[in-house]
Amino acid sequence: MKIAATYDNGNIFQHFGRTEYFKVYDVEDNKIIGSRVVGSNGVGHGALAGLLADQDIKVLICGGLGGGAQSALRNAGIEVCAGASGDADTAVEMYLKGELVDSGANCDHHHHGEDHECGHHDEDGCCGHGEHGEDGSCGHGEQEEGGCCGNGGGCHGGQRFTMEGKNVGRNVKVHYRGTFDDGTQFDSSYDRGEPLAFVCGAGMMIKGFDRAVADMEVGQIVDVHLMPEEAYGHRDPNAVITLAIAELPGSEGLSVGERVYLTNTMGQQFPVTVTEKDDTNITLDANHEMAGKELNFRIELVEVR
Protein backbone atom coordinates (compact mmCIF):
# COMPACT_ATOMS: atom_id res chain seq x y z
CA MET A 1 0.00 0.00 0.00
CA LYS A 2 1.10 3.57 -0.67
CA ILE A 3 0.31 6.53 1.56
CA ALA A 4 0.93 10.14 0.51
CA ALA A 5 1.28 13.16 2.78
CA THR A 6 1.28 16.80 1.73
CA TYR A 7 4.86 17.79 2.44
CA ASP A 8 6.92 20.86 3.29
CA ASN A 9 10.25 20.85 5.08
CA GLY A 10 9.57 17.60 6.89
CA ASN A 11 6.10 18.64 8.01
CA ILE A 12 2.52 18.20 6.80
CA PHE A 13 1.76 21.08 4.43
CA GLN A 14 -1.47 22.70 5.51
CA HIS A 15 -3.21 23.49 2.19
CA PHE A 16 -3.81 20.48 -0.04
CA GLY A 17 -4.56 22.54 -3.16
CA ARG A 18 -1.27 24.41 -2.94
CA THR A 19 1.13 21.68 -1.98
CA GLU A 20 4.25 21.53 -4.15
CA TYR A 21 5.38 18.18 -2.82
CA PHE A 22 4.06 14.90 -1.48
CA LYS A 23 5.98 12.41 0.57
CA VAL A 24 5.00 8.93 -0.57
CA TYR A 25 5.36 6.03 1.86
CA ASP A 26 5.49 2.36 0.90
CA VAL A 27 3.76 0.30 3.58
CA GLU A 28 3.74 -3.45 4.18
CA ASP A 29 2.25 -5.25 7.18
CA ASN A 30 1.30 -1.85 8.62
CA LYS A 31 4.96 -0.72 8.66
CA ILE A 32 6.78 1.87 6.56
CA ILE A 33 9.39 0.14 4.39
CA GLY A 34 10.41 3.09 2.20
CA SER A 35 9.61 6.67 1.30
CA ARG A 36 10.38 9.34 -1.29
CA VAL A 37 9.42 12.93 -2.05
CA VAL A 38 7.65 13.70 -5.35
CA GLY A 39 6.59 17.00 -6.87
CA SER A 40 3.02 17.97 -7.64
CA ASN A 41 4.23 19.25 -11.02
CA GLY A 42 2.49 22.56 -10.44
CA VAL A 43 -1.01 21.20 -11.12
CA GLY A 44 -3.99 22.73 -9.35
CA HIS A 45 -6.10 21.02 -6.74
CA GLY A 46 -8.53 19.80 -9.39
CA ALA A 47 -5.83 17.61 -10.97
CA LEU A 48 -4.07 16.45 -7.80
CA ALA A 49 -6.53 13.60 -7.24
CA GLY A 50 -5.66 12.18 -10.64
CA LEU A 51 -1.95 12.64 -10.04
CA LEU A 52 -2.18 10.69 -6.78
CA ALA A 53 -4.34 8.01 -8.35
CA ASP A 54 -1.71 7.57 -11.09
CA GLN A 55 0.86 6.98 -8.34
CA ASP A 56 -1.41 4.23 -6.93
CA ILE A 57 -1.90 6.15 -3.67
CA LYS A 58 -4.51 4.59 -1.39
CA VAL A 59 -4.43 7.10 1.50
CA LEU A 60 -3.79 10.85 1.62
CA ILE A 61 -2.81 12.55 4.87
CA CYS A 62 -3.05 16.34 4.77
CA GLY A 63 -3.82 19.47 6.75
CA GLY A 64 -6.68 21.39 5.21
CA LEU A 65 -8.76 20.69 2.13
CA GLY A 66 -12.16 21.67 0.80
CA GLY A 67 -15.21 19.58 0.12
CA GLY A 68 -14.62 19.49 -3.63
CA ALA A 69 -11.10 18.16 -3.26
CA GLN A 70 -12.28 15.64 -0.71
CA SER A 71 -14.96 14.35 -3.11
CA ALA A 72 -12.50 14.16 -6.02
CA LEU A 73 -10.04 12.14 -3.96
CA ARG A 74 -12.67 9.73 -2.73
CA ASN A 75 -14.04 9.33 -6.24
CA ALA A 76 -10.50 8.35 -7.24
CA GLY A 77 -10.55 5.65 -4.56
CA ILE A 78 -8.24 7.51 -2.18
CA GLU A 79 -8.99 7.54 1.53
CA VAL A 80 -8.53 11.01 3.04
CA CYS A 81 -7.32 11.82 6.55
CA ALA A 82 -7.41 15.61 6.95
CA GLY A 83 -6.54 17.85 9.88
CA ALA A 84 -3.04 16.44 10.40
CA SER A 85 -0.11 18.68 11.32
CA GLY A 86 3.51 18.58 12.39
CA ASP A 87 6.07 15.98 11.37
CA ALA A 88 4.96 14.01 8.30
CA ASP A 89 6.63 10.74 9.31
CA THR A 90 4.97 10.93 12.71
CA ALA A 91 1.55 11.55 11.16
CA VAL A 92 1.87 8.44 9.00
CA GLU A 93 2.99 6.36 11.98
CA MET A 94 -0.03 7.64 13.92
CA TYR A 95 -2.33 6.71 11.03
CA LEU A 96 -0.92 3.19 10.93
CA LYS A 97 -1.52 2.87 14.67
CA GLY A 98 -5.10 4.12 14.33
CA GLU A 99 -4.30 7.30 16.29
CA LEU A 100 -4.90 9.86 13.53
CA VAL A 101 -8.47 11.21 13.31
CA ASP A 102 -9.91 12.61 10.08
CA SER A 103 -11.37 16.10 10.61
CA GLY A 104 -13.21 15.99 7.28
CA ALA A 105 -13.32 18.90 4.82
CA ASN A 106 -11.93 21.80 6.81
CA CYS A 107 -10.94 24.58 4.40
CA ASP A 108 -12.97 27.64 3.56
CA HIS A 109 -11.92 28.58 0.04
CA HIS A 110 -13.16 32.13 0.43
CA HIS A 111 -9.65 32.71 1.80
CA HIS A 112 -7.58 30.87 -0.77
CA GLY A 113 -5.38 33.89 -1.34
CA GLU A 114 -3.91 33.54 2.13
CA ASP A 115 -1.45 31.04 3.56
CA HIS A 116 -3.85 30.14 6.32
CA GLU A 117 -3.63 26.91 8.27
CA CYS A 118 -6.88 25.06 7.86
CA GLY A 119 -6.40 21.98 10.01
CA HIS A 120 -8.17 21.37 13.29
CA HIS A 121 -5.65 20.67 16.00
CA ASP A 122 -5.58 19.18 19.47
CA GLU A 123 -4.77 21.25 22.51
CA ASP A 124 -1.16 21.50 23.55
CA GLY A 125 0.41 19.97 26.62
CA CYS A 126 -0.16 16.34 25.78
CA CYS A 127 2.71 13.94 25.68
CA GLY A 128 2.27 12.04 22.46
CA HIS A 129 2.82 8.64 21.02
CA GLY A 130 5.36 7.23 23.39
CA GLU A 131 7.80 5.04 21.51
CA HIS A 132 8.27 6.17 17.97
CA GLY A 133 12.03 6.12 18.34
CA GLU A 134 14.33 7.46 15.65
CA ASP A 135 13.17 7.68 12.08
CA GLY A 136 16.28 6.12 10.57
CA SER A 137 16.90 8.92 8.09
CA CYS A 138 19.11 11.29 10.00
CA GLY A 139 20.49 13.31 7.11
CA HIS A 140 17.60 14.31 5.11
CA GLY A 141 14.13 15.59 5.29
CA GLU A 142 14.14 17.80 8.36
CA GLN A 143 15.70 20.89 6.86
CA GLU A 144 15.95 24.12 8.76
CA GLU A 145 15.54 26.55 5.90
CA GLY A 146 12.63 26.72 3.52
CA GLY A 147 14.65 27.81 0.50
CA CYS A 148 12.10 30.46 -0.50
CA CYS A 149 11.80 34.24 -0.72
CA GLY A 150 15.51 34.64 -1.46
CA ASN A 151 17.27 36.75 -4.03
CA GLY A 152 18.72 35.07 -7.07
CA GLY A 153 18.63 31.38 -7.77
CA GLY A 154 16.08 29.60 -9.89
CA CYS A 155 12.37 28.85 -9.64
CA HIS A 156 10.45 25.60 -9.67
CA GLY A 157 6.67 25.54 -9.60
CA GLY A 158 6.66 29.18 -8.45
CA GLN A 159 9.19 28.64 -5.68
CA ARG A 160 12.32 30.79 -5.52
CA PHE A 161 15.62 29.22 -4.52
CA THR A 162 18.34 30.93 -2.56
CA MET A 163 21.30 28.86 -3.77
CA GLU A 164 22.79 28.59 -7.24
CA GLY A 165 23.85 25.59 -9.29
CA LYS A 166 22.83 23.78 -12.45
CA ASN A 167 20.84 21.18 -10.48
CA VAL A 168 18.94 23.67 -8.32
CA GLY A 169 15.19 23.33 -8.85
CA ARG A 170 15.55 19.94 -10.53
CA ASN A 171 14.44 16.52 -9.33
CA VAL A 172 17.50 14.52 -8.37
CA LYS A 173 18.27 11.09 -6.97
CA VAL A 174 21.38 10.37 -4.92
CA HIS A 175 22.95 7.54 -3.02
CA TYR A 176 24.80 8.57 0.12
CA ARG A 177 26.55 7.32 3.21
CA GLY A 178 26.73 9.46 6.35
CA THR A 179 29.40 9.04 9.03
CA PHE A 180 30.68 10.82 12.12
CA ASP A 181 34.32 11.86 12.37
CA ASP A 182 35.22 8.62 14.15
CA GLY A 183 33.98 6.65 11.14
CA THR A 184 30.72 5.47 12.71
CA GLN A 185 27.96 5.27 10.10
CA PHE A 186 24.66 6.88 11.04
CA ASP A 187 22.75 6.56 7.76
CA SER A 188 23.08 5.02 4.31
CA SER A 189 20.80 4.84 1.28
CA TYR A 190 22.99 2.03 -0.05
CA ASP A 191 21.95 -0.12 2.91
CA ARG A 192 18.29 0.55 2.14
CA GLY A 193 18.82 -0.31 -1.51
CA GLU A 194 17.04 2.80 -2.79
CA PRO A 195 18.42 6.24 -3.73
CA LEU A 196 17.05 9.36 -2.08
CA ALA A 197 14.86 11.57 -4.30
CA PHE A 198 14.40 15.31 -3.69
CA VAL A 199 14.25 18.68 -5.42
CA CYS A 200 17.68 20.24 -5.16
CA GLY A 201 17.67 23.58 -3.35
CA ALA A 202 14.03 23.33 -2.28
CA GLY A 203 14.81 23.13 1.42
CA MET A 204 14.17 19.40 1.73
CA MET A 205 17.77 18.78 2.73
CA ILE A 206 20.24 20.19 5.20
CA LYS A 207 22.12 23.10 3.63
CA GLY A 208 25.51 21.50 3.12
CA PHE A 209 24.03 18.39 1.51
CA ASP A 210 21.97 20.51 -0.90
CA ARG A 211 24.98 22.66 -1.80
CA ALA A 212 27.12 19.62 -2.50
CA VAL A 213 24.60 18.28 -5.02
CA ALA A 214 23.88 21.64 -6.71
CA ASP A 215 26.72 21.38 -9.25
CA MET A 216 27.40 17.64 -9.41
CA GLU A 217 27.39 15.59 -12.61
CA VAL A 218 25.44 12.35 -12.91
CA GLY A 219 27.74 9.52 -11.86
CA GLN A 220 30.02 11.82 -9.85
CA ILE A 221 30.88 10.93 -6.26
CA VAL A 222 31.90 13.62 -3.77
CA ASP A 223 32.96 13.56 -0.13
CA VAL A 224 31.88 16.49 2.04
CA HIS A 225 32.52 17.44 5.64
CA LEU A 226 29.76 19.58 7.17
CA MET A 227 30.08 21.78 10.21
CA PRO A 228 26.97 22.05 12.44
CA GLU A 229 25.83 25.32 10.82
CA GLU A 230 25.61 23.49 7.46
CA ALA A 231 23.84 20.51 9.00
CA TYR A 232 21.47 20.56 11.98
CA GLY A 233 22.81 23.69 13.65
CA HIS A 234 24.33 24.17 17.08
CA ARG A 235 22.62 23.04 20.25
CA ASP A 236 20.26 25.62 21.75
CA PRO A 237 20.24 25.61 25.56
CA ASN A 238 16.83 27.31 25.48
CA ALA A 239 15.41 24.19 23.80
CA VAL A 240 15.92 22.23 27.03
CA ILE A 241 12.98 22.62 29.41
CA THR A 242 12.05 21.23 32.81
CA LEU A 243 8.38 20.74 33.66
CA ALA A 244 6.41 19.38 36.56
CA ILE A 245 5.22 15.88 35.69
CA ALA A 246 1.75 16.90 36.84
CA GLU A 247 1.66 19.54 34.07
CA LEU A 248 2.36 17.03 31.30
CA PRO A 249 -0.27 14.28 31.21
CA GLY A 250 1.17 11.00 30.00
CA SER A 251 4.73 11.75 31.12
CA GLU A 252 4.51 9.63 34.28
CA GLY A 253 5.61 6.47 32.53
CA LEU A 254 8.45 7.96 30.49
CA SER A 255 12.07 7.01 31.03
CA VAL A 256 15.34 8.87 30.49
CA GLY A 257 16.49 8.42 26.91
CA GLU A 258 13.00 8.00 25.44
CA ARG A 259 12.14 10.10 22.40
CA VAL A 260 8.51 11.26 22.32
CA TYR A 261 6.38 13.92 20.65
CA LEU A 262 4.73 17.00 22.11
CA THR A 263 2.10 19.22 20.50
CA ASN A 264 2.42 23.01 20.64
CA THR A 265 -0.33 25.63 20.69
CA MET A 266 -0.43 25.66 16.86
CA GLY A 267 -1.14 21.93 16.78
CA GLN A 268 2.33 21.15 15.43
CA GLN A 269 4.11 18.09 16.77
CA PHE A 270 7.81 18.13 17.57
CA PRO A 271 10.14 15.47 18.99
CA VAL A 272 11.85 15.76 22.37
CA THR A 273 14.18 13.48 24.31
CA VAL A 274 13.79 12.81 28.01
CA THR A 275 17.15 13.72 29.59
CA GLU A 276 16.32 13.80 33.32
CA LYS A 277 13.43 12.72 35.52
CA ASP A 278 12.68 12.48 39.23
CA ASP A 279 9.52 12.02 41.27
CA THR A 280 8.15 15.49 40.46
CA ASN A 281 9.94 16.94 37.41
CA ILE A 282 10.92 15.87 33.91
CA THR A 283 13.51 17.52 31.63
CA LEU A 284 12.96 17.46 27.86
CA ASP A 285 15.45 18.35 25.13
CA ALA A 286 13.92 19.60 21.87
CA ASN A 287 17.26 19.95 20.07
CA HIS A 288 17.62 17.76 17.01
CA GLU A 289 19.55 14.63 17.93
CA MET A 290 22.24 15.61 15.40
CA ALA A 291 22.50 19.24 16.55
CA GLY A 292 26.06 20.37 17.25
CA LYS A 293 27.62 17.47 15.34
CA GLU A 294 30.01 17.56 12.41
CA LEU A 295 28.87 15.18 9.68
CA ASN A 296 30.55 13.50 6.72
CA PHE A 297 28.76 12.40 3.58
CA ARG A 298 29.83 10.46 0.53
CA ILE A 299 27.28 11.43 -2.14
CA GLU A 300 26.76 9.83 -5.55
CA LEU A 301 24.47 11.62 -8.01
CA VAL A 302 22.36 8.96 -9.70
CA GLU A 303 19.80 10.94 -11.72
CA VAL A 304 18.78 14.47 -12.65
CA ARG A 305 15.43 15.36 -14.24
C-alpha positions in Angstrom: 0.0 0.0 0.0 1.1 3.6 -0.7 0.3 6.5 1.6 0.9 10.1 0.5 1.3 13.2 2.8 1.3 16.8 1.7 4.9 17.8 2.4 6.9 20.9 3.3 10.3 20.9 5.1 9.6 17.6 6.9 6.1 18.6 8.0 2.5 18.2 6.8 1.8 21.1 4.4 -1.5 22.7 5.5 -3.2 23.5 2.2 -3.8 20.5 0.0 -4.6 22.5 -3.2 -1.3 24.4 -2.9 1.1 21.7 -2.0 4.2 21.5 -4.1 5.4 18.2 -2.8 4.1 14.9 -1.5 6.0 12.4 0.6 5.0 8.9 -0.6 5.4 6.0 1.9 5.5 2.4 0.9 3.8 0.3 3.6 3.7 -3.5 4.2 2.3 -5.2 7.2 1.3 -1.9 8.6 5.0 -0.7 8.7 6.8 1.9 6.6 9.4 0.1 4.4 10.4 3.1 2.2 9.6 6.7 1.3 10.4 9.3 -1.3 9.4 12.9 -2.1 7.7 13.7 -5.3 6.6 17.0 -6.9 3.0 18.0 -7.6 4.2 19.2 -11.0 2.5 22.6 -10.4 -1.0 21.2 -11.1 -4.0 22.7 -9.4 -6.1 21.0 -6.7 -8.5 19.8 -9.4 -5.8 17.6 -11.0 -4.1 16.5 -7.8 -6.5 13.6 -7.2 -5.7 12.2 -10.6 -1.9 12.6 -10.0 -2.2 10.7 -6.8 -4.3 8.0 -8.3 -1.7 7.6 -11.1 0.9 7.0 -8.3 -1.4 4.2 -6.9 -1.9 6.2 -3.7 -4.5 4.6 -1.4 -4.4 7.1 1.5 -3.8 10.8 1.6 -2.8 12.6 4.9 -3.1 16.3 4.8 -3.8 19.5 6.8 -6.7 21.4 5.2 -8.8 20.7 2.1 -12.2 21.7 0.8 -15.2 19.6 0.1 -14.6 19.5 -3.6 -11.1 18.2 -3.3 -12.3 15.6 -0.7 -15.0 14.3 -3.1 -12.5 14.2 -6.0 -10.0 12.1 -4.0 -12.7 9.7 -2.7 -14.0 9.3 -6.2 -10.5 8.4 -7.2 -10.5 5.7 -4.6 -8.2 7.5 -2.2 -9.0 7.5 1.5 -8.5 11.0 3.0 -7.3 11.8 6.6 -7.4 15.6 6.9 -6.5 17.9 9.9 -3.0 16.4 10.4 -0.1 18.7 11.3 3.5 18.6 12.4 6.1 16.0 11.4 5.0 14.0 8.3 6.6 10.7 9.3 5.0 10.9 12.7 1.5 11.6 11.2 1.9 8.4 9.0 3.0 6.4 12.0 0.0 7.6 13.9 -2.3 6.7 11.0 -0.9 3.2 10.9 -1.5 2.9 14.7 -5.1 4.1 14.3 -4.3 7.3 16.3 -4.9 9.9 13.5 -8.5 11.2 13.3 -9.9 12.6 10.1 -11.4 16.1 10.6 -13.2 16.0 7.3 -13.3 18.9 4.8 -11.9 21.8 6.8 -10.9 24.6 4.4 -13.0 27.6 3.6 -11.9 28.6 0.0 -13.2 32.1 0.4 -9.6 32.7 1.8 -7.6 30.9 -0.8 -5.4 33.9 -1.3 -3.9 33.5 2.1 -1.5 31.0 3.6 -3.9 30.1 6.3 -3.6 26.9 8.3 -6.9 25.1 7.9 -6.4 22.0 10.0 -8.2 21.4 13.3 -5.6 20.7 16.0 -5.6 19.2 19.5 -4.8 21.2 22.5 -1.2 21.5 23.6 0.4 20.0 26.6 -0.2 16.3 25.8 2.7 13.9 25.7 2.3 12.0 22.5 2.8 8.6 21.0 5.4 7.2 23.4 7.8 5.0 21.5 8.3 6.2 18.0 12.0 6.1 18.3 14.3 7.5 15.6 13.2 7.7 12.1 16.3 6.1 10.6 16.9 8.9 8.1 19.1 11.3 10.0 20.5 13.3 7.1 17.6 14.3 5.1 14.1 15.6 5.3 14.1 17.8 8.4 15.7 20.9 6.9 15.9 24.1 8.8 15.5 26.6 5.9 12.6 26.7 3.5 14.6 27.8 0.5 12.1 30.5 -0.5 11.8 34.2 -0.7 15.5 34.6 -1.5 17.3 36.8 -4.0 18.7 35.1 -7.1 18.6 31.4 -7.8 16.1 29.6 -9.9 12.4 28.9 -9.6 10.5 25.6 -9.7 6.7 25.5 -9.6 6.7 29.2 -8.5 9.2 28.6 -5.7 12.3 30.8 -5.5 15.6 29.2 -4.5 18.3 30.9 -2.6 21.3 28.9 -3.8 22.8 28.6 -7.2 23.8 25.6 -9.3 22.8 23.8 -12.4 20.8 21.2 -10.5 18.9 23.7 -8.3 15.2 23.3 -8.9 15.5 19.9 -10.5 14.4 16.5 -9.3 17.5 14.5 -8.4 18.3 11.1 -7.0 21.4 10.4 -4.9 22.9 7.5 -3.0 24.8 8.6 0.1 26.5 7.3 3.2 26.7 9.5 6.4 29.4 9.0 9.0 30.7 10.8 12.1 34.3 11.9 12.4 35.2 8.6 14.2 34.0 6.6 11.1 30.7 5.5 12.7 28.0 5.3 10.1 24.7 6.9 11.0 22.8 6.6 7.8 23.1 5.0 4.3 20.8 4.8 1.3 23.0 2.0 0.0 22.0 -0.1 2.9 18.3 0.6 2.1 18.8 -0.3 -1.5 17.0 2.8 -2.8 18.4 6.2 -3.7 17.0 9.4 -2.1 14.9 11.6 -4.3 14.4 15.3 -3.7 14.2 18.7 -5.4 17.7 20.2 -5.2 17.7 23.6 -3.3 14.0 23.3 -2.3 14.8 23.1 1.4 14.2 19.4 1.7 17.8 18.8 2.7 20.2 20.2 5.2 22.1 23.1 3.6 25.5 21.5 3.1 24.0 18.4 1.5 22.0 20.5 -0.9 25.0 22.7 -1.8 27.1 19.6 -2.5 24.6 18.3 -5.0 23.9 21.6 -6.7 26.7 21.4 -9.3 27.4 17.6 -9.4 27.4 15.6 -12.6 25.4 12.3 -12.9 27.7 9.5 -11.9 30.0 11.8 -9.9 30.9 10.9 -6.3 31.9 13.6 -3.8 33.0 13.6 -0.1 31.9 16.5 2.0 32.5 17.4 5.6 29.8 19.6 7.2 30.1 21.8 10.2 27.0 22.1 12.4 25.8 25.3 10.8 25.6 23.5 7.5 23.8 20.5 9.0 21.5 20.6 12.0 22.8 23.7 13.6 24.3 24.2 17.1 22.6 23.0 20.2 20.3 25.6 21.7 20.2 25.6 25.6 16.8 27.3 25.5 15.4 24.2 23.8 15.9 22.2 27.0 13.0 22.6 29.4 12.0 21.2 32.8 8.4 20.7 33.7 6.4 19.4 36.6 5.2 15.9 35.7 1.7 16.9 36.8 1.7 19.5 34.1 2.4 17.0 31.3 -0.3 14.3 31.2 1.2 11.0 30.0 4.7 11.7 31.1 4.5 9.6 34.3 5.6 6.5 32.5 8.4 8.0 30.5 12.1 7.0 31.0 15.3 8.9 30.5 16.5 8.4 26.9 13.0 8.0 25.4 12.1 10.1 22.4 8.5 11.3 22.3 6.4 13.9 20.7 4.7 17.0 22.1 2.1 19.2 20.5 2.4 23.0 20.6 -0.3 25.6 20.7 -0.4 25.7 16.9 -1.1 21.9 16.8 2.3 21.1 15.4 4.1 18.1 16.8 7.8 18.1 17.6 10.1 15.5 19.0 11.8 15.8 22.4 14.2 13.5 24.3 13.8 12.8 28.0 17.1 13.7 29.6 16.3 13.8 33.3 13.4 12.7 35.5 12.7 12.5 39.2 9.5 12.0 41.3 8.2 15.5 40.5 9.9 16.9 37.4 10.9 15.9 33.9 13.5 17.5 31.6 13.0 17.5 27.9 15.5 18.4 25.1 13.9 19.6 21.9 17.3 19.9 20.1 17.6 17.8 17.0 19.6 14.6 17.9 22.2 15.6 15.4 22.5 19.2 16.5 26.1 20.4 17.3 27.6 17.5 15.3 30.0 17.6 12.4 28.9 15.2 9.7 30.6 13.5 6.7 28.8 12.4 3.6 29.8 10.5 0.5 27.3 11.4 -2.1 26.8 9.8 -5.5 24.5 11.6 -8.0 22.4 9.0 -9.7 19.8 10.9 -11.7 18.8 14.5 -12.7 15.4 15.4 -14.2 
